[in-house]
């Protein structure tokens, strides 16, 4: 993560960044906000402090404030995590098209990201937006990318099943529901999906090939 350098020497940059990061990771969002504001009083173009405010506001459920801080920060630097967080913010306030645009901006910055969990979450979120827009093929495309990273991601597998059911591929849907349940038998949703779909198949006299 880049830290704005105006007004700081290398030592102060490192110290400021670590302090803000420790507050974020420790869940001390109020402390992170206070310190970020102090940094910005000295260095008004410190993008790391702006991003810190954005992440903190997001965790506090203040999405408009988060968006304002994050969008101010990306004026100075392209940042995968900021774009990704903006996607989450706009999704939270139901502005799916803007969220999708920021998720795609995050994809442009994905090359140097080594955290598979973060990348998987990004793909999942894109798939979720496409599903909400009833673009089931696009949704499946990104959900498959999740499974390429996490073969046993039961949520992604289940959601592919839902997409398949929506487009009329009931056998394919049932296969995915059963696979999701095999991975995570605790989640009752998968069993309910199977029961409802088997009933639908039975009523329509369709044959499921196990």
N, C-alpha and C positions, 0 to 999 in steps of 0.2 A: 504494500500500500504506500502510495507516495505521500509525503508530508511536505506542505508548502514551506519554502525555504526563506522567503523574504523576512528580514528582521531577526533571523536566528543563525547561529553558527551550527556546525555539525553536531556538537555535543548537546546543545539545547533542543535541536530537532529530535534527536534520539530520545532524550529525557521526556520531552513533551509527548511524543508518540507513544512511548511505553506507559506513561501515566494514564493517558486517555484510554489506551487499549486495556490496561488492567482494570479500569473502572467499568468498561463495557463487559469484559469477560466475567467480572465479578458480579454483574447485575446491578452495579451502583450507578444507575442511569442519572439520578439527580446530581451526583458528584461529577459525572462525566459532562453533563450539560453546563454546570457551573464553571468547570475548568476550561471547557471548549470556548465558552464566552470570554473568559479571561485571555485565552490565546488570541481570539479574534480581535480583542481590543488593541492588541499589540501588532498583530499580523492579520490584516483584514482579508487577505487572499489565501489564508491557510486552508487548503481544501480538506486536509485530514480532520481538522476541527469541525468543518462544515459537515463532513460525512458522519463524524461522531455524534453531532447534534441530530442528524437525520436518523441514525440507527437508534438513538436513545428515545427520540419522539415516537418512532415506530413501536418500540417495545412498550411504551406507555399508552399506545392506542391513539396518539395524536397524529393522524396520518397527514393532515393538511400541513402542519408544521414540519413534519418529516420531509414531505415533498419539497417544500420551500428550501430547506437546508440542503438537501441532496442535489436539487437542480442548480442551486448556487454553486455547489462544489464542482459539478461536472463542467462548469464554464471554464475551469482552469486545468482539468485533467480528465482524460478518459479512464474510467475505473470500472472494472467488471462488477465488483461488489455493490457499488453505488447504483449502477444501472439495474442490477438484479433486485436491489432493495426498492428502487423506484417502481419496478414491475409489481412487487408485492404490495406497495402502498396503493397504487392505482387499482389493483385487483380488490383490495380491501374496501375501497369506496365505489366498487362496481363500474369502474371505467376500464373495461376490458381491452378496448382497442388501443388505448394509450399504454396500458400495461404490456400488451403484446409488443408494441413498438420498443419499449425499453428492454424487454426480455431479448429481443433480437439484437439490440445494441450490446447487451451482455454477451451474446453469442459471438459478436465480432471481437470481443476481448478475451475469449476463452482459451486461447492458445497456451498461455503461460500458467493457467490454473491447474494445480495438481490435486486438488481436493475432489475426489470422485463423488463424495456425498453431496457437495455443493452443486456440481455439474448435474448429477442425477436429479436433484430437486428442481433445478432450472428446467430441464426437459419435462419433468412431471408437471410443473406449473404451466408450461406452454401447452402441453397436451390437455390440461384441464380447461384452459381458456377455449381451445378449439372445440372441446366437447360442449361447452356452454353455448357455443355458436352453431352447434349441430354440424360441425365439419368433422365427421367421424373418421374419415381417412387420414386427415391431417393429425387428428388426435392420436390415432393409433401409431402414426409415424414417430411421434415424439415419445410416446409411452414405450415403444419398442427400444428406443435409444436408452431409456431408463433400464430396461431389462438387459441390454448389452453390457451395462456397467454393473448392475445388481441382478444376477440371474434369478434370485429368489425374492424379488420385490413383489410381495403378494398384492399390494394395493394397485400397482401398475398392471399386473396380470389380470386382476379382477376388472379394472377399468377398460382394458382391451375387450374383455368379455362383454361389458355393457355396450361398447361401441358396436361389436359384432351383432349383439341382439337387436340394436336399434336399426341396423341395416338388413336384418332378416336372416343372418347366418346363425341360426339357433344352435346347431351342432357345434360350431366353432365357439360360440359363447359358453355353452355348457362345459366344453373342454377347459376353457380358461377359468371358469368358476370352480371347477373341481380341482384344478391345479393350485389355485389360490388357497383353497381349503386344505389341501395336502400340506402346504407350506405353513399355514397359520390356521389351525383348527379352532383357536380360541375365538376368532372373530366370527360371531354369529351371522353377520351380514352375508358371508359367502354361502353358508348353508341355506339361508333364506332365498338367496338368488337361485340356487340350484333347485330348491323345492318349487318355487314359482315357475321357473322355466320348464322343469320336467312336467308340471301340470299343463303348461301352455302347449308343450309338444304333444302330450297325451290327448288333449282336447282337439288338436288339429290333426290327429292321427299321423303324426310325423315319427319317423324312426330315428332314434339316436344311436349312432354307431360308436360304442365305447372303444 
